[in-house]
Amino acid sequence: MREPSGIIFGAGPVGFRLLGVLAIRFVLLSIAVKKAAANGRR
């Protein structure tokens, strides 16, 4: 019963924390781009 997520957790708290930071930055970046696009259209 091995899941792909097992590799991430197996990397340790450091690797998991790094992935979390990258995910948060990607979300914030996407939101900023959407806001900029909305302001540009108006």
C-alpha positions as MATLAB code, in Angstrom:
seq = 'MREPSGIIFGAGPVGFRLLGVLAIRFVLLSIAVKKAAANGRR';
ca = [
       0.000    0.000    0.000;
       2.471    2.619   -1.140;
       1.128    6.022   -2.148;
       2.949    8.793   -4.087;
       2.562   11.006   -0.999;
       4.670    8.475    0.927;
       7.728    9.691   -0.979;
       7.075   13.280    0.126;
       6.603   12.341    3.793;
       9.587   10.018    3.545;
      11.777   12.981    2.560;
      11.358   14.349    6.097;
       9.951   17.566    7.595;
      12.517   19.670    5.705;
      11.413   18.485    2.257;
       7.743   18.679    3.213;
       8.186   22.214    4.570;
       9.978   23.256    1.363;
       7.112   21.927   -0.762;
       4.654   23.802    1.450;
       6.520   27.087    0.958;
       6.636   26.586   -2.818;
       2.908   25.788   -2.867;
       2.063   28.919   -0.857;
       4.229   31.109   -3.106;
       2.604   29.631   -6.219;
      -0.894   30.334   -4.857;
      -0.022   33.900   -3.848;
       1.594   34.500   -7.241;
      -1.465   33.204   -9.099;
      -3.749   35.452   -7.013;
      -1.532   38.482   -7.678;
      -1.581   37.755  -11.424;
      -5.390   37.459  -11.410;
      -5.745   40.777   -9.563;
      -3.325   42.491  -11.958;
      -5.206   41.109  -14.954;
      -8.550   42.252  -13.529;
      -7.210   45.764  -12.913;
      -5.652   45.855  -16.380;
      -8.941   44.960  -18.082;
     -10.772   47.700  -16.222;
];
